[in-house]
Amino acid sequence: MTTPAAFEEIIDASGAAPRIEAMLPSGVRARQLLVRTLLLGMLLVLADHRPAHLTRVHRALTALSEDDQRRLGVITDWKNGPHQLTYRQAEYTFALVAGTLAKGEPDGLPSPALQAICDDLLEASVPEEFKDASTSLAVDWTDLESFSRPPPHGTSDCADPEASWGHRKNNLLRSEDELFYGWYFSAGIMMPEENGPPVPEIARRATLSSCRHDPVRAFAPVLTAMPGQGIPLGDILDDSGYAHRDASAWAIPLRAAGARLVQDLHPHDRGPKGTHDGAIISNGCLYCPQTPRILLDLGPLARTATRDQAAAHDTQTAELARYKLGRLTADDEDGYHRVQCPAATGKIRCPLRPASMRLDRDRPEILQPPEHPQPCCTQQTITVPPDVNAKTRQKHDYPSLAWRRSYARRTGAETGKPHCCHSRGWSASSLVPSRSVFMRASWLRSQARRLCCPRGTWRRARSRSTSAGPARTTSSLAWGWR
């Protein structure tokens, strides 16, 4: 079990406690419970796998040794003698913090100050030796069901008015989504670099949003702010739920921040999607107009594929790569770049490029060139504007072997999340701060535990606990009065 001293070190490194204290109103009488002690109590509760109830925070603090209670201010000397912290005092400080960090007009999203404090708490849990170990992140969102009963139809009158109806996978045999009333919790988990050494699956960034907001659009600003905080972005591993969004909502901002996307394409985005200067737009790339259709229609390898099927699939994707127009330049300031015909780069043989016909015959050959060649066939190079393949362009050709191996790292988006027992009544709060900044306590506890255990030991221990638990668990939690 993680010691209180380790939790105190993380809280102090984040600088969150003094920043919150400076935001709280000051009264005539000093508060006995400091924000630092409140955060420590929340971590102690979660470290003991107890429900996230404020009453249990009070019990955890008052159960410490007398020396620790005096050091933390749980016991102080009053005029009539020693005084131990009461639940009303804990409730008062908690309400002050939640109210101060909340927005003036709640909208289901954290305020900038609240998000910054949450980011600092998570970042402080990353040991110095791992802060620069990798720039790759696996991103995902999960559902967080509200403690509150949903409001009656046609109204918003309930105990958690900022929550909203959302969709989640029901993990049943049928394919329909399941409605739930609550929130979306998004997180970015640190993954190893391609062909790099293993790294701890640590959460670097997270955010909470009501289901009335798109979780992708809510999380994108959190990630794009990282370079300005001294944390460069590398590979961003995301599924089709992210890749299918408008380019301006996800792909364009992430690329502008320096990220390299490694993403699974939505079925609606796969295959040929028009042309540019005669070149076929498909799966985020530009291909020769005479590319065989069977290659353009290739999809990702099935999970149940055999070794022979995988080898055949890899052969086809390698053949498809020969027809891809070769990129000559990086994006300029306006997002434009230049590409060249694959025959001009020596990848295929084509009569329209006489020099390519002298290449070895092991290369694919265009037997029937187009009667009316387009600019991609007649010009030495063509310019590609930023709006072409803006949503689907990524680091590796989709769905090649290189893409599949790189995307396989995304399993950390699931394994890196703390699987907390969450059910109605496990927590009770209707304020975004209590569901956002304080839920980082769950991540801090989980990451401290993960860093203290060998990788294999931690995975085996958690797999046993989740297999015996309910069919559906969530990675986040909320705090409230109980």
C-alpha positions, 0 to 999 in steps of 0.5 A, spaced: 500 500 500 502 506 498 504 510 504 501 517 506 508 520 505 508 518 497 501 521 496 504 528 500 510 528 495 505 528 489 501 533 492 506 538 494 510 537 487 503 539 483 503 545 487 495 545 487 494 545 494 497 552 495 494 555 488 487 552 491 488 555 498 489 562 494 483 562 491 478 560 497 475 566 501 478 568 507 474 569 513 475 571 520 477 565 523 482 560 520 480 554 517 482 548 521 482 543 514 487 545 509 486 543 502 493 539 502 490 535 508 483 534 504 487 532 498 491 527 502 484 524 505 481 523 499 487 519 496 488 515 503 480 513 502 482 510 495 488 507 497 484 503 501 479 501 496 473 505 500 467 508 496 468 516 495 464 519 500 466 525 504 464 521 511 470 516 509 475 522 508 474 524 515 474 517 518 481 516 514 484 523 517 482 521 524 484 514 523 491 517 522 496 517 528 496 522 533 503 525 531 500 525 523 494 528 525 497 534 529 502 535 523 496 535 518 492 540 522 487 534 524 488 535 531 489 542 533 490 546 540 484 550 541 482 555 547 479 549 551 484 544 549 485 539 543 480 539 538 479 534 532 477 535 525 469 534 525 465 532 519 462 539 518 469 542 518 471 537 512 464 538 509 465 546 509 472 546 506 470 541 501 464 545 499 468 552 498 473 548 494 468 545 489 464 552 489 471 556 488 473 552 482 466 551 479 464 556 473 459 561 474 454 558 469 455 551 469 455 548 462 458 541 464 465 542 462 471 544 467 473 551 467 480 553 465 483 554 472 480 547 474 483 543 468 490 546 469 490 544 477 487 537 474 493 537 469 498 539 474 496 533 479 496 528 474 503 530 472 506 530 479 504 523 479 509 522 473 516 520 476 522 524 473 525 518 470 519 517 466 517 524 464 521 524 458 521 516 456 516 517 451 511 522 447 506 517 445 499 517 448 493 512 447 487 516 448 480 514 449 474 516 453 469 512 458 462 513 461 461 515 468 454 514 470 451 519 475 449 517 482 443 521 480 436 518 478 435 521 471 430 527 470 423 525 468 422 526 461 422 533 458 425 536 464 432 537 467 430 537 475 434 532 478 440 532 483 445 532 477 443 537 472 449 538 469 449 531 467 446 528 460 444 522 456 449 519 453 451 512 449 455 507 451 457 500 448 453 494 452 458 489 451 452 484 450 451 480 444 446 485 440 450 491 437 445 496 440 448 502 444 446 503 451 443 509 454 446 512 460 445 518 464 452 521 466 458 524 464 464 522 459 471 521 462 477 522 457 484 520 458 491 520 455 495 514 457 503 514 456 505 508 451 512 506 449 515 509 442 515 505 436 521 499 437 522 503 444 523 500 451 517 499 455 514 505 459 509 505 465 502 506 462 501 512 466 496 517 465 499 524 462 492 528 461 485 527 463 478 531 463 471 530 464 465 533 460 457 532 460 454 527 455 451 533 452 458 535 449 462 531 444 468 528 448 473 528 442 472 536 442 472 537 449 479 533 450 483 536 444 484 542 447 487 539 453 492 535 449 494 541 444 496 545 450 501 540 452 507 543 448 506 550 451 507 546 458 513 543 456 511 536 454 512 535 446 506 531 443 508 524 439 504 519 436 497 519 438 493 513 438 486 513 437 480 509 435 475 510 429 471 514 434 476 520 434 478 519 427 471 520 424 470 527 427 471 533 423 478 534 421 477 541 425 475 538 431 481 533 432 486 531 426 488 538 424 489 541 431 493 535 433 497 536 427 498 543 428 501 541 435 506 537 433 502 530 434 503 524 429 496 520 428 496 513 428 488 511 428 483 506 426 479 509 420 471 509 421 468 504 415 465 510 412 472 513 411 475 507 408 476 506 401 476 511 395 473 518 396 474 522 390 480 524 387 485 530 387 488 532 380 487 525 378 490 521 384 485 517 388 484 519 395 484 513 399 485 511 406 489 518 407 493 517 401 493 519 394 494 513 389 495 512 382 489 513 378 490 505 375 491 502 382 487 496 382 480 497 386 481 490 390 487 494 393 484 500 394 478 496 398 483 493 403 480 493 410 484 492 417 486 485 418 481 481 422 482 479 429 481 472 428 486 472 422 490 466 421 498 467 420 497 465 413 491 470 412 496 476 415 501 474 411 497 475 405 494 481 407 501 484 408 503 482 401 497 486 399 498 492 403 505 492 401 503 492 393 498 498 394 504 502 397 507 501 390 502 505 387 502 511 392 504 518 390 511 519 393 511 525 398 517 530 396 516 536 402 513 537 409 507 541 410 509 549 409 506 554 414 499 554 410 499 546 410 501 545 403 505 539 400 508 536 394 507 529 391 510 525 385 507 520 381 509 513 383 512 511 376 517 518 377 519 515 384 521 508 381 516 504 384 512 502 378 512 502 371 508 506 366 508 508 359 507 515 361 513 515 364 518 513 359 524 512 364 520 508 369 519 502 363 527 501 364 526 499 371 526 491 373 520 488 371 519 485 378 515 492 379 507 493 378 506 495 370 500 500 368 498 496 362 492 501 360 494 508 362 489 513 362 487 516 355 486 523 358 492 523 363 490 528 369 496 533 372 498 527 377 500 523 370 503 529 366 506 534 371 513 533 375 509 534 381 502 536 384 501 540 390 496 538 395 492 543 399 491 542 407 484 540 406 485 533 402 486 527 407 485 532 412 481 527 417 484 521 415 492 522 413 496 519 419 503 517 420 503 510 417 499 507 411 493 504 413 492 498 413 499 496 413 503 492 417 507 498 420 500 501 422 498 495 425 504 494 429 504 501 431 496 501 433 497 495 437 500 499 442 493 503 443 491 497 448 494 501 453 488 506 453 484 500 456 490 497 461 492 504 463 486 506 466 484 504 474 478 500 474 474 503 480 468 500 482 463 505 481 455 504 481 450 509 483 451 511 490 458 510 490 459 517 490 454 523 490 456 530 487 453 534 482 459 539 481 464 539 476 470 540 480 468 534 485 467 530 479 474 533 475 479 535 480 478 530 486 477 524 481 485 525 480 485 522 486 483 515 483 489 516 478 494 518 483 493 512 487 492 507 481 499 510 478 503 510 485 501 503 485 503 501 478 509 504 479 511 501 485 509 494 482 513 490 477 509 490 470 507 483 470 505 483 477 501 489 477 497 486 470 496 479 473 493 482 480 489 487 476 486 481 471 484 477 477 480 483 480 477 485 474 475 478 472 471 477 478 468 483 478 462 486 474 461 486 466 462 493 466 467 498 470 469 505 469 476 508 470 473 514 473 470 516 480 466 522 483 466 525 490 461 528 494 457 528 500 455 521 503 
